[in-house]
C-alpha cells in the first residue's frame, strides 16, 4: 500500500502546539508520510523561533516558507497572505502531497488553504466550526469552505460546519490536539525547572514557587489602532494587583507594534515591577508553567481551550474570543483595569476549577492520524444548501 503524503503547514507558535500530538502520530504511522512545512512567524526570532522547538522535538522539516512582511498593520497582513499563497504554491508543487493540513484561523491558514485548493490538493482543516470575534471568524469559515475534510474539536463545532453546507460524512469530531499536551501535563504536573533561567526573557526574575500570574494578550485586528491602550489597561491592572507575572510577547497581527510599544513604555516607567517577559517557550513547558499559576489573563484562546481542561482560572479581556464556547473557568471583562483587577481577585478567592473536556479528552492526535489513513481524499463539493 502506498503511503499517503500528509503535508502539515505550521505558521505560528500556537499552530505548533495545536497540532504537535497529531504530528507525532502521523510520523509514527506506517501508512502515512509526514511532510512538515514551517512558515511565516514560526520561522522568525522576533516571535520566538518556534522552528527551533520543532527541530528539537525531532521533526524533519520538508520546506521553510518565508512570507512575513514587516509593519504590523492591516496592509502587511493582506500582503503577507498574498505572498504566502505564492510561496506555499511553490512548496506544494515541489512536495506533491496527497493532502494538505491547515490549522485554525490565522491569515496564513487562509493562504495555505487557497494555495492547496487551487492546486487541486484535498485540504484538511483542523479546528473549524468555532465562533470567535475579530476577523479570525471570517477566516476560519472561509477556510472551512475551501476545505474537503474537517477535524473539529466538539459536536457544537461539527454542527456549525454542517450548517455551512459541508457534508456530514466529511466532518469528524476528533477533539483539539492541544488538549493532548494538556492531558500529558496533568499526568506529570510538577514544575521542575525555573522558566526564567531556562527560557531567558527580560525583566525581574519571578519565583514560581510563590504565587504568580500569566498574561497573554494579542492585538485585535479589527481594533488594531487601540492596541496600545488595550495593553496599558492590562499592565496597570497587574501593577495594582501587585502579583509577580510572567508575560508572553504578542503575535504578529496588525496592532502588534502598538502592543509592543505600550509594553516598552510601561517598562521604562515601572522597571521595578515584577513582570518577566518571554518571547516563547516549548508547548509542554508553557502548559506546566500555566498550570501552576494562580490565573491566566489576556485574550488568548489558551485561556478558553487548554485552561478549561487544566482547570486554570482565566480572565478573558475584550472581543477577541467573542462567542467561543466556554467552560466555567472563564470570566469575561472589557479593557478596563478595574474590571480586570476585580475578576482576578474573584478567581483568586475561588481557586482552581474542575477539568472540563469541552475541547477534547487527550486522544485527538491518534484519531486524526487514523482518519487520515482511511478518509477518501476527493475534492468534489456536494451542495446541501
C-alpha positions as a Python dict, from the first residue, in 0.01 Angstrom:
ca = {
    (1, 'X'): (0, 0, 0),
    (2, 'X'): (134, 342, -99),
    (3, 'X'): (184, 568, 199),
    (4, 'X'): (-21, 885, 195),
    (5, 'X'): (188, 1202, 194),
    (6, 'X'): (42, 1433, 460),
    (7, 'X'): (165, 1791, 430),
    (8, 'X'): (107, 1985, 753),
    (9, 'X'): (172, 2360, 744),
    (10, 'X'): (274, 2525, 1073),
    (11, 'X'): (277, 2904, 1051),
    (12, 'X'): (293, 3032, 1411),
    (13, 'X'): (388, 2924, 1762),
    (14, 'X'): (23, 2846, 1864),
    (15, 'X'): (-24, 2638, 1548),
    (16, 'X'): (256, 2406, 1654),
    (17, 'X'): (107, 2349, 1999),
    (18, 'X'): (-231, 2279, 1839),
    (19, 'X'): (-104, 2012, 1602),
    (20, 'X'): (203, 1865, 1776),
    (21, 'X'): (37, 1547, 1903),
    (22, 'X'): (-111, 1480, 1559),
    (23, 'X'): (236, 1526, 1405),
    (24, 'X'): (370, 1259, 1638),
    (25, 'X'): (100, 1010, 1537),
    (26, 'X'): (130, 1089, 1166),
    (27, 'X'): (507, 1047, 1182),
    (28, 'X'): (475, 713, 1363),
    (29, 'X'): (200, 565, 1142),
    (30, 'X'): (332, 311, 888),
    (31, 'X'): (75, 415, 625),
    (32, 'X'): (148, 788, 642),
    (33, 'X'): (442, 1006, 538),
    (34, 'X'): (471, 1341, 716),
    (35, 'X'): (575, 1642, 508),
    (36, 'X'): (615, 1926, 757),
    (37, 'X'): (621, 2280, 618),
    (38, 'X'): (720, 2557, 861),
    (39, 'X'): (629, 2907, 751),
    (40, 'X'): (563, 3270, 845),
    (41, 'X'): (624, 3381, 1206),
    (42, 'X'): (713, 3026, 1316),
    (43, 'X'): (1049, 3086, 1144),
    (44, 'X'): (1126, 3425, 1298),
    (45, 'X'): (1328, 3501, 1612),
    (46, 'X'): (1109, 3804, 1679),
    (47, 'X'): (817, 3571, 1758),
    (48, 'X'): (1014, 3310, 1948),
    (49, 'X'): (1152, 3098, 1662),
    (50, 'X'): (909, 2810, 1705),
    (51, 'X'): (1106, 2625, 1438),
    (52, 'X'): (1382, 2563, 1693),
    (53, 'X'): (1140, 2376, 1920),
    (54, 'X'): (1003, 2181, 1623),
    (55, 'X'): (1352, 2060, 1535),
    (56, 'X'): (1434, 1984, 1900),
    (57, 'X'): (1126, 1762, 1910),
    (58, 'X'): (1271, 1551, 1630),
    (59, 'X'): (1059, 1654, 1333),
    (60, 'X'): (1220, 1682, 991),
    (61, 'X'): (1122, 1997, 802),
    (62, 'X'): (1038, 1940, 437),
    (63, 'X'): (1021, 2310, 345),
    (64, 'X'): (1063, 2653, 502),
    (65, 'X'): (845, 2931, 365),
    (66, 'X'): (943, 3291, 445),
    (67, 'X'): (641, 3511, 384),
    (68, 'X'): (604, 3774, 659),
    (69, 'X'): (621, 4141, 564),
    (70, 'X'): (713, 4379, 845),
    (71, 'X'): (485, 4659, 953),
    (72, 'X'): (232, 4508, 1190),
    (73, 'X'): (-67, 4669, 1015),
    (74, 'X'): (-366, 4573, 803),
    (75, 'X'): (-185, 4621, 473),
    (76, 'X'): (108, 4398, 566),
    (77, 'X'): (-131, 4127, 688),
    (78, 'X'): (-304, 4124, 349),
    (79, 'X'): (26, 4132, 160),
    (80, 'X'): (168, 3852, 377),
    (81, 'X'): (-135, 3642, 287),
    (82, 'X'): (-74, 3708, -82),
    (83, 'X'): (295, 3630, -58),
    (84, 'X'): (210, 3315, 135),
    (85, 'X'): (-14, 3190, -145),
    (86, 'X'): (272, 3238, -394),
    (87, 'X'): (540, 3071, -181),
    (88, 'X'): (321, 2788, -50),
    (89, 'X'): (204, 2708, -403),
    (90, 'X'): (569, 2651, -496),
    (91, 'X'): (625, 2434, -188),
    (92, 'X'): (323, 2218, -268),
    (93, 'X'): (432, 2185, -632),
    (94, 'X'): (770, 2058, -515),
    (95, 'X'): (640, 1824, -244),
    (96, 'X'): (335, 1690, -433),
    (97, 'X'): (142, 1589, -120),
    (98, 'X'): (-173, 1378, -120),
    (99, 'X'): (-337, 1614, 128),
    (100, 'X'): (-259, 1948, 296),
    (101, 'X'): (-348, 2009, 660),
    (102, 'X'): (-412, 2367, 775),
    (103, 'X'): (-482, 2478, 1130),
    (104, 'X'): (-731, 2715, 1293),
    (105, 'X'): (-799, 3069, 1178),
    (106, 'X'): (-495, 3282, 1103),
    (107, 'X'): (-436, 3467, 775),
    (108, 'X'): (-154, 3223, 699),
    (109, 'X'): (-412, 2944, 735),
    (110, 'X'): (-615, 3109, 461),
    (111, 'X'): (-307, 3131, 237),
    (112, 'X'): (-242, 2761, 293),
    (113, 'X'): (-596, 2659, 205),
    (114, 'X'): (-610, 2877, -106),
    (115, 'X'): (-276, 2756, -242),
    (116, 'X'): (-371, 2391, -193),
    (117, 'X'): (-729, 2428, -321),
    (118, 'X'): (-617, 2589, -648),
    (119, 'X'): (-364, 2307, -693),
    (120, 'X'): (-647, 2051, -663),
    (121, 'X'): (-494, 1910, -345),
    (122, 'X'): (-751, 1796, -83),
    (123, 'X'): (-747, 2027, 219),
    (124, 'X'): (-794, 1915, 579),
    (125, 'X'): (-896, 2186, 825),
    (126, 'X'): (-830, 2139, 1197),
    (127, 'X'): (-1039, 2344, 1446),
    (128, 'X'): (-1306, 2468, 1207),
    (129, 'X'): (-1663, 2546, 1304),
    (130, 'X'): (-1580, 2759, 1605),
    (131, 'X'): (-1707, 3109, 1677),
    (132, 'X'): (-1491, 3399, 1792),
    (133, 'X'): (-1453, 3770, 1748),
    (134, 'X'): (-1243, 3979, 1511),
    (135, 'X'): (-1157, 3880, 1154),
    (136, 'X'): (-1049, 3535, 1274),
    (137, 'X'): (-1404, 3405, 1247),
    (138, 'X'): (-1434, 3518, 884),
    (139, 'X'): (-1104, 3350, 802),
    (140, 'X'): (-1198, 3029, 983),
    (141, 'X'): (-1529, 2996, 799),
    (142, 'X'): (-1366, 3083, 466),
    (143, 'X'): (-1111, 2806, 524),
    (144, 'X'): (-1397, 2568, 603),
    (145, 'X'): (-1547, 2634, 259),
    (146, 'X'): (-1208, 2584, 93),
    (147, 'X'): (-1156, 2253, 275),
    (148, 'X'): (-1266, 1900, 195),
    (149, 'X'): (-1222, 1727, 531),
    (150, 'X'): (-1290, 1875, 873),
    (151, 'X'): (-1141, 1767, 1208),
    (152, 'X'): (-1330, 1965, 1472),
    (153, 'X'): (-1296, 1996, 1848),
    (154, 'X'): (-1652, 1918, 1959),
    (155, 'X'): (-2006, 1846, 1841),
    (156, 'X'): (-2104, 2214, 1855),
    (157, 'X'): (-1832, 2294, 1600),
    (158, 'X'): (-1934, 1996, 1385),
    (159, 'X'): (-2293, 2118, 1376),
    (160, 'X'): (-2183, 2463, 1259),
    (161, 'X'): (-1965, 2320, 980),
    (162, 'X'): (-2255, 2107, 858),
    (163, 'X'): (-2489, 2407, 866),
    (164, 'X'): (-2241, 2585, 639),
    (165, 'X'): (-2312, 2320, 376),
    (166, 'X'): (-2032, 2071, 439),
    (167, 'X'): (-2139, 1708, 413),
    (168, 'X'): (-2165, 1523, 744),
    (169, 'X'): (-1952, 1228, 626),
    (170, 'X'): (-1655, 1467, 589),
    (171, 'X'): (-1686, 1620, 938),
    (172, 'X'): (-1517, 1433, 1224),
    (173, 'X'): (-1519, 1519, 1594),
    (174, 'X'): (-1158, 1445, 1688),
    (175, 'X'): (-1108, 1692, 1972),
    (176, 'X'): (-834, 1954, 1973),
    (177, 'X'): (-477, 1815, 1961),
    (178, 'X'): (-355, 2083, 2201),
    (179, 'X'): (-563, 1915, 2473),
    (180, 'X'): (-344, 1607, 2427),
    (181, 'X'): (-50, 1809, 2557),
    (182, 'X'): (-259, 1937, 2848),
    (183, 'X'): (-353, 1579, 2935),
    (184, 'X'): (15, 1485, 2942),
    (185, 'X'): (82, 1775, 3177),
    (186, 'X'): (-190, 1656, 3412),
    (187, 'X'): (-13, 1319, 3430),
    (188, 'X'): (306, 1492, 3544),
    (189, 'X'): (233, 1848, 3653),
    (190, 'X'): (548, 1908, 3859),
    (191, 'X'): (724, 2234, 3774),
    (192, 'X'): (1081, 2108, 3795),
    (193, 'X'): (1257, 2398, 3621),
    (194, 'X'): (1297, 2773, 3653),
    (195, 'X'): (1133, 2926, 3342),
    (196, 'X'): (1332, 3248, 3372),
    (197, 'X'): (1658, 3054, 3378),
    (198, 'X'): (1563, 2810, 3101),
    (199, 'X'): (1396, 3048, 2856),
    (200, 'X'): (1564, 3380, 2930),
    (201, 'X'): (1346, 3682, 2863),
    (202, 'X'): (1370, 4024, 3023),
    (203, 'X'): (1258, 4181, 3348),
    (204, 'X'): (1289, 4090, 3716),
    (205, 'X'): (1307, 3718, 3784),
    (206, 'X'): (981, 3570, 3912),
    (207, 'X'): (996, 3298, 4177),
    (208, 'X'): (750, 3036, 4050),
    (209, 'X'): (749, 2867, 4389),
    (210, 'X'): (529, 3157, 4501),
    (211, 'X'): (203, 3296, 4358),
    (212, 'X'): (223, 3435, 4005),
    (213, 'X'): (2, 3529, 3710),
    (214, 'X'): (32, 3455, 3338),
    (215, 'X'): (-56, 3722, 3079),
    (216, 'X'): (-108, 3650, 2709),
    (217, 'X'): (-256, 3949, 2525),
    (218, 'X'): (-255, 3992, 2147),
    (219, 'X'): (-373, 4282, 1931),
    (220, 'X'): (-724, 4257, 1786),
    (221, 'X'): (-715, 4309, 1409),
    (222, 'X'): (-1046, 4495, 1391),
    (223, 'X'): (-936, 4722, 1679),
    (224, 'X'): (-565, 4743, 1596),
    (225, 'X'): (-545, 5122, 1644),
    (226, 'X'): (-640, 5073, 2011),
    (227, 'X'): (-377, 4806, 2078),
    (228, 'X'): (-152, 5031, 2286),
    (229, 'X'): (-441, 5149, 2505),
    (230, 'X'): (-567, 4793, 2546),
    (231, 'X'): (-238, 4659, 2673),
    (232, 'X'): (-184, 4957, 2903),
    (233, 'X'): (-510, 4876, 3084),
    (234, 'X'): (-388, 4523, 3150),
    (235, 'X'): (-44, 4642, 3258),
    (236, 'X'): (-193, 4883, 3509),
    (237, 'X'): (-423, 4611, 3640),
    (238, 'X'): (-121, 4389, 3703),
    (239, 'X'): (52, 4684, 3871),
    (240, 'X'): (-245, 4730, 4104),
    (241, 'X'): (-269, 4359, 4185),
    (242, 'X'): (98, 4351, 4284),
    (243, 'X'): (135, 3981, 4196),
    (244, 'X'): (452, 3871, 4012),
    (245, 'X'): (369, 3800, 3648),
    (246, 'X'): (504, 3602, 3353),
    (247, 'X'): (407, 3792, 3037),
    (248, 'X'): (426, 3645, 2686),
    (249, 'X'): (503, 3866, 2387),
    (250, 'X'): (219, 3930, 2138),
    (251, 'X'): (182, 3763, 1799),
    (252, 'X'): (243, 3941, 1466),
    (253, 'X'): (-112, 4051, 1383),
    (254, 'X'): (-196, 4409, 1291),
    (255, 'X'): (-153, 4620, 1604),
    (256, 'X'): (144, 4420, 1736),
    (257, 'X'): (367, 4729, 1719),
    (258, 'X'): (116, 4919, 1934),
    (259, 'X'): (103, 4639, 2189),
    (260, 'X'): (482, 4616, 2197),
    (261, 'X'): (517, 4994, 2230),
    (262, 'X'): (273, 5000, 2520),
    (263, 'X'): (475, 4732, 2699),
    (264, 'X'): (806, 4910, 2642),
    (265, 'X'): (674, 5246, 2765),
    (266, 'X'): (536, 5080, 3078),
    (267, 'X'): (864, 4901, 3145),
    (268, 'X'): (1055, 5230, 3126),
    (269, 'X'): (818, 5392, 3375),
    (270, 'X'): (785, 5092, 3611),
    (271, 'X'): (1108, 4898, 3567),
    (272, 'X'): (1093, 4767, 3924),
    (273, 'X'): (755, 4592, 3881),
    (274, 'X'): (796, 4210, 3898),
    (275, 'X'): (692, 4127, 3542),
    (276, 'X'): (913, 3894, 3340),
    (277, 'X'): (861, 3895, 2962),
    (278, 'X'): (910, 3591, 2737),
    (279, 'X'): (903, 3553, 2361),
    (280, 'X'): (832, 3183, 2363),
    (281, 'X'): (879, 2851, 2536),
    (282, 'X'): (803, 2492, 2440),
    (283, 'X'): (432, 2395, 2440),
    (284, 'X'): (455, 2142, 2723),
    (285, 'X'): (678, 2367, 2936),
    (286, 'X'): (437, 2656, 2887),
    (287, 'X'): (135, 2449, 2994),
    (288, 'X'): (322, 2327, 3302),
    (289, 'X'): (409, 2687, 3394),
    (290, 'X'): (49, 2794, 3330),
    (291, 'X'): (-86, 2508, 3542),
    (292, 'X'): (99, 2634, 3848),
    (293, 'X'): (-13, 2996, 3803),
    (294, 'X'): (-297, 3143, 4005),
    (295, 'X'): (-471, 3288, 3698),
    (296, 'X'): (-423, 3344, 3324),
    (297, 'X'): (-512, 3693, 3198),
    (298, 'X'): (-548, 3826, 2842),
    (299, 'X'): (-725, 3731, 2522),
    (300, 'X'): (-554, 3414, 2402),
    (301, 'X'): (-761, 3108, 2313),
    (302, 'X'): (-531, 2916, 2550),
    (303, 'X'): (-744, 3052, 2834),
    (304, 'X'): (-1056, 2911, 2667),
    (305, 'X'): (-914, 2578, 2545),
    (306, 'X'): (-624, 2432, 2740),
    (307, 'X'): (-706, 2619, 3060),
    (308, 'X'): (-1056, 2470, 3065),
    (309, 'X'): (-906, 2121, 3060),
    (310, 'X'): (-640, 2211, 3318),
    (311, 'X'): (-886, 2397, 3541),
    (312, 'X'): (-683, 2719, 3533),
    (313, 'X'): (-880, 3035, 3626),
    (314, 'X'): (-891, 3269, 3327),
    (315, 'X'): (-980, 3636, 3282),
    (316, 'X'): (-1063, 3689, 2915),
    (317, 'X'): (-1034, 4053, 2806),
    (318, 'X'): (-1216, 4218, 2516),
    (319, 'X'): (-1368, 4086, 2195),
    (320, 'X'): (-1100, 3855, 2053),
    (321, 'X'): (-1275, 3539, 2180),
    (322, 'X'): (-1635, 3661, 2150),
    (323, 'X'): (-1877, 3373, 2102),
    (324, 'X'): (-1625, 3092, 2158),
    (325, 'X'): (-1763, 2801, 2362),
    (326, 'X'): (-1654, 2837, 2724),
    (327, 'X'): (-1621, 2628, 3036),
    (328, 'X'): (-1674, 2760, 3388),
    (329, 'X'): (-1313, 2874, 3435),
    (330, 'X'): (-1356, 3196, 3230),
    (331, 'X'): (-1463, 3544, 3345),
    (332, 'X'): (-1511, 3793, 3059),
    (333, 'X'): (-1428, 4162, 3105),
    (334, 'X'): (-1367, 4469, 2889),
    (335, 'X'): (-1040, 4661, 2854),
    (336, 'X'): (-1079, 4824, 3193),
    (337, 'X'): (-812, 4796, 3461),
    (338, 'X'): (-1066, 4799, 3744),
    (339, 'X'): (-1273, 4521, 3591),
    (340, 'X'): (-961, 4314, 3527),
    (341, 'X'): (-847, 4353, 3889),
    (342, 'X'): (-1190, 4259, 4021),
    (343, 'X'): (-1210, 3948, 3802),
    (344, 'X'): (-862, 3828, 3901),
    (345, 'X'): (-941, 3874, 4270),
    (346, 'X'): (-1263, 3677, 4227),
    (347, 'X'): (-1067, 3391, 4072),
    (348, 'X'): (-807, 3405, 4347),
    (349, 'X'): (-1083, 3363, 4601),
    (350, 'X'): (-1240, 3073, 4410),
    (351, 'X'): (-923, 2880, 4331),
    (352, 'X'): (-875, 2607, 4069),
    (353, 'X'): (-1166, 2470, 3864),
    (354, 'X'): (-1255, 2112, 3772),
    (355, 'X'): (-1120, 1981, 3442),
    (356, 'X'): (-1361, 2023, 3150),
    (357, 'X'): (-1338, 1818, 2827),
    (358, 'X'): (-1522, 2076, 2613),
    (359, 'X'): (-1234, 2081, 2360),
    (360, 'X'): (-1114, 1724, 2385),
    (361, 'X'): (-1019, 1431, 2606),
    (362, 'X'): (-648, 1400, 2531),
    (363, 'X'): (-665, 1150, 2243),
    (364, 'X'): (-709, 1378, 1942),
    (365, 'X'): (-376, 1320, 1768),
    (366, 'X'): (-432, 948, 1729),
    (367, 'X'): (-784, 999, 1596),
    (368, 'X'): (-660, 1248, 1336),
    (369, 'X'): (-383, 1017, 1213),
    (370, 'X'): (-622, 724, 1183),
    (371, 'X'): (-875, 930, 989),
    (372, 'X'): (-601, 1047, 753),
    (373, 'X'): (-532, 682, 670),
    (374, 'X'): (-891, 593, 585),
    (375, 'X'): (-1081, 904, 472),
    (376, 'X'): (-1144, 932, 95),
    (377, 'X'): (-923, 1206, -49),
    (378, 'X'): (-1160, 1362, -301),
    (379, 'X'): (-1217, 1730, -365),
    (380, 'X'): (-1570, 1747, -502),
    (381, 'X'): (-1828, 1954, -315),
    (382, 'X'): (-2179, 1819, -280),
    (383, 'X'): (-2421, 2106, -239),
    (384, 'X'): (-2658, 2070, 55),
    (385, 'X'): (-2795, 2425, 69),
}
